Amino acid sequence: MITTEIWLTGLAVFGLLILSAFFSGSETALTAVSRARMMQREKTGDKRAGLVGKLTEARERLIGALLLGNNLVNILASALTTALFTGLFGESGVAYATLVMTALVLIFAEVLPKTLAISNTDRFATFVAPVVRVVVAVFAPITAAVQWFIRNLLKLFGVDVENMDVLSAHEEIRGQLDYLHREGSVVKDDRDRLGGVLDLHDLEVSDVMIHRTKMQSIDIDQPREYIIDQILKSPHTRIPLWKDRSDNIVGVVHAKDVLRALHAKGGPGKVNVEEVAQSPWFVPDTTTLQAQLNAFLKRKAHIALAVDEYGEVQGLITLEDILEEIVGDINDEHDVSAEGVRPMPDGSVVVDGGVPIRDLNRVMDWGLPDDEATTIAGLVIHEARLIPDRGQAFTFHGFRFNVLRRQGNRVTSLKIAPLTIKPRPGL
């Protein structure tokens, strides 16, 4: 009888350890599984993937049921083992049971199943999903009561679980991209393009527009021959026209419309540029790039003038400017490429002051902040709290900035070098 009792107890403990391993592995797999991948597999007809998706929609209930089952079988297995060892070894059996169950649970019910689950998450999750669905349904009343108790207990300490901030989808995708890039699964160009799409919601027109000081525009009161000559020489197809003062934009002329008019009229002196020009489109410089892109597509337009809250023209934004935030610089045979970033042999970089911070970060794979300033010069002025003189140097954000040139109140050239931490002697 004693031998039979030992065998039955041993078999019961063995079965409970298998159940414990099942609950531990299921918890790891179902909490680590990608819901996006499950959704894609569900679209291809994988019913188990759809079941995994439904289970992970209520993660709190799922984890509660798995933890409840895991604790029940572990406690029961420990109790049976303690009773068995106490009968065999007396009071010292408690210590023996503790040591044996700790080793068995740790190795076979925790580390082993969780290692298998994390090494092949999708397959493990789809395999256990049908059984887990039954477990969740059976334990639903208990887990609901536990969740209610926990939430009210946390509220006593000022913690509101229901209204806690969660990671936004954009931040989650961006973090995943950065992680995969660091691991080598995603190349830098692909990371920048996908990140550029996400940035459209955060960036404003003022962040990427061509500033009014760099805008190419033409005085409409100039002779017709001069205006047409400037239009044909310009690398741009659309050029703003101003009257009386440079910020009074009265129209935007398209080079193709000018060519049609020249062909129809027979000479530059006969072309009335005002009749060929289109009305300017003004947009707030605080418009997000996503909203501006949608507006461009809706109006089938390619250029808009950005104005501030006082209605003053601050610059212009084109459809190409927004697309370049996604795919990088787009240069054709007529573009005038101005080198604004020049890497030096010593690891430093000479940068024109007007280079956007985002462009420098993309080229050099740096992480300089662009919240308070758009250009590199603007960043230095913001951090230094003054307009620096030539030769001044500043250190912030892990870089050293040396001012190379200054024209008036504008910083036109800087030398930037990332700081390297040198080990102290003897280390």
C-alpha positions, -999 to +999 in steps of 0.1 A: +000+000+000+028+024+009+045+017-024+013+023-043+007+055-025+042+067-033+037+060-070+003+076-071+016+107-054+046+108-077+024+105-108+001+133-095+031+156-088+045+148-123+011+156-139+009+188-119+044+199-130+033+193-167+003+216-161+025+242-144+049+241-174+019+245-197+006+276-178+041+291-177+049+286-213+014+298-224+018+330-203+052+338-219+040+330-255+007+348-254+021+379-238+051+381-261+033+372-294+029+399-320-007+408-325+001+422-359+016+389-371-014+371-358-037+394-376-019+388-409-020+350-403-057+352-396-062+370-429-046+340-446-072+316-430-053+306-398-082+301-373-058+295-344-041+328-351-075+345-349-081+328-315-047+341-302-058+376-313-090+373-294-072+361-262-046+388-263-073+416-267-081+411-230-045+406-217-054+413-180-081+385-180-057+362-199-028+367-175-051+364-145-064+330-156-030+316-164-015+328-131-044+314-112-040+280-128-002+281-124-004+289-087-031+263-080-011+234-096+022+246-080+007+248-045-010+215-049+022+198-061+041+213-032+015+201-007+015+166-021+053+164-021+055+178+014+030+152+027+049+124+009+083+134+022+070+140+057+057+105+058+090+091+046+115+112+065+095+128+094+099+165+102+130+168+080+109+159+050+096+195+048+131+207+040+136+179+015+103+186-002+112+223-004+145+217-021+131+191-045+101+211-055+121+243-059+145+225-083+117+208-102+095+238-106+124+261-115+138+238-142+109+220-156+079+243-149+095+277-154+128+279-173+123+251-197+088+259-210+094+297-210+126+291-230+107+270-256+079+296-257+101+326-263+122+308-289+092+300-311+065+324-299+040+322-328+040+284-330+037+279-292+009+305-289-012+290-317-006+255-303-019+263-267-046+288-277-075+263-279-068+249-244-061+284-229-095+296-242-112+270-221-091+278-190-099+315-194-136+307-196-136+284-166-116+309-144-135+340-157-156+346-126-126+343-102-103+364-123-130+391-127-134+392-089-096+394-084-093+422-110-120+442-093-103+438-059-069+448-073-082+479-091-100+492-060-070+484-038-047+504-062-071+533-062-067+536-025-030+544-032-039+568-060-032+545-089-059+545-116-051+515-138-078+523-164-065+558-171-028+550-171-008+563-201+000+536-226+026+537-254+011+551-286+012+531-317+036+555-333+060+553-304+058+515-304+065+513-341+094+538-338+109+519-309+106+486-328+123+502-358+152+515-337+156+482-320+156+462-353+181+487-368+204+482-338+201+445-342+209+447-379+175+435-392+165+469-407+190+490-426+194+527-419+176+539-451+146+518-445+144+529-409+146+566-420+119+562-445+095+544-422+104+569-394+097+597-419+061+585-424+056+585-386+071+620-383+045+635-406+021+637-376+046+654-354+063+679-378+048+712-388+052+731-421+076+755-404+099+726-397+106+718-434+095+749-454+120+769-474+125+801-454+116+834-470+153+844-470+160+814-493+130+817-515+135+824-551+108+849-562+105+876-589+093+912-589+062+913-611+069+949-620+102+940-638+101+940-676+084+910-692+116+898-710+135+899-677+108+879-658+106+852-685+144+850-687+145+844-649+118+818-650+135+799-678+169+800-660+155+789-626+159+752-616+123+754-602+092+749-622+070+770-599+081+805-588+063+830-566+057+866-579+057+896-556+047+932-560+060+963-541+077+942-514+091+907-514+067+893-488+036+905-508+031+874-530+005+880-557+009+849-577+027+817-586+038+811-621+045+776-637+073+774-662+052+751-684+024+778-686+050+803-696+063+781-724+027+776-737+022+813-737+055+819-755+045+794-781+011+810-785+022+847-784+054+843-804+077+863-782+086+873-746+074+908-750+038+897-758+034+874-727+015+889-698+029+870-668+001+881-645-025+864-668-004+832-668+002+831-630-020+813-606-034+827-574-011+819-544-023+794-518-015+805-482-014+780-453-006+784-416+030+775-408+017+755-378-001+730-401+012+694-396+029+678-425+003+650-426-025+675-429-006+695-455+001+664-475-036+655-475-044+691-486-019+689-514-034+657-527-070+670-523-063+702-542-039+685-566-014+713-558+023+712-554+032+745-537+019+767-509+030+798-491+034+795-453+022+824-432+025+830-394-003+841-370+000+877-382-004+867-419+032+874-428+048+851-453+075+829-436+084+807-465+070+782-490+063+745-488+061+720-517+049+685-521+084+675-528+096+689-495+071+666-477+080+636-498+117+642-490+109+638-453+100+602-462+124+591-490+153+615-484+166+642-509+151+641-544+175+656-569+170+658-606+192+671-634+181+706-628+186+707-591+214+728-576+229+706-549+244+727-521+267+706-499+258+716-464+273+686-445+310+679-450+326+651-429+362+656-419+390+630-416+392+636-379+356+624-374+341+659-371+316+675-395+316+710-410+280+721-413+263+751-428+243+770-402+211+767-423+212+728-425+181+714-408+188+693-377+167+665-391+188+663-422+220+662-402+206+635-380+197+614-410+230+618-428+252+612-397+228+589-378+228+613-348+201+622-323+203+659-319+170+673-306+149+693-330+121+704-306+132+739-299+151+747-332+149+737-369+184+744-380+218+737-366+225+774-361+192+777-343+201+749-320+234+765-310+217+799-304+190+782-284+214+763-262+239+791-258+212+818-251+232+842-273+244+848-308+279+834-307+310+850-322+334+833-345+357+810-327+334+803-297+328+767-288+300+750-269+294+715-256+259+700-252+239+669-261+272+649-263+287+671-291+312+700-293+301+729-315+327+753-329+315+785-347+336+789-379+318+818-396+292+844-387+276+870-410+257+897-392+234+879-368+236+847-386+258+817-378+267+804-413+292+776-405+300+753-376+323+724-369+306+696-349+324+667-333+309+640-311+324+637-277+343+605-271+348+592-235+385+584-230+393+559-204+414+572-175+450+560-171+453+526-154+418+514-164 
